[in-house]
Amino acid sequence: MMYRNAKRIYFILVAAAAISSFLIVCTLGRTVYENRVENRLAAASLNEKVPEYVVRESGSRAAVFRNGDDKPYLFIDIDLALMSEFDKKELSKGIYLDNERELKRFIEDISS
C-alpha cells in the first residue's frame, strides 16, 4: 500500500513539474516575442523621416520654416484673404513638405 502511495505522489510531482516547465517556457517565449516586436517598432520609429520644411502662417503672412526652426526661413508673398477656408485651416495647422522640390511645387501651386 505504501508503495502505491509513493508511486502516486511521484507521478503527481513529475506531472506538476512538467506543467510548470511548460508554462515557464511559454511565458519566456512570449516575452522574447514581445521584446522583438518592441525593438522593431522602435527601429521603425527612428527611420521615420522628419519633414524638412513646414509652411504655416506667421503673423499675417505665409512662412516657410526649416527643420522645426522657430525662425522663418522664407516668406511667401500671397494674399491670405484670397485663400479658401480649407487652405487657411491647413496653413494654420502647418503643411509639411519633405524636400525642396515639393516646396517649390507648393509655392508655384499656391501662387497661381
C-alpha positions, 0 to 999 in steps of 0.5 A: 500500500505504501508503495502505491502511495509513493508511486502516486505522489511521484507521478503527481510531482513529475506531472506538476513539474512538467506543467510548470516547465511548460508554462515557464517556457511559454511565458519566456517565449512570449516575452522574447516575442514581445521584446522583438516586436518592441525593438522593431517598432522602435527601429521603425520609429527612428527611420521615420523621416522628419519633414524638412520644411513646414509652411504655416502662417506667421503673423499675417503672412505665409512662412516657410520654416526649416527643420522645426526652426522657430525662425522663418526661413522664407516668406511667401508673398500671397494674399491670405484673404484670397485663400479658401477656408480649407487652405487657411485651416491647413496653413494654420495647422502647418503643411509639411513638405519633405524636400525642396522640390515639393516646396517649390511645387507648393509655392508655384501651386499656391501662387497661381 
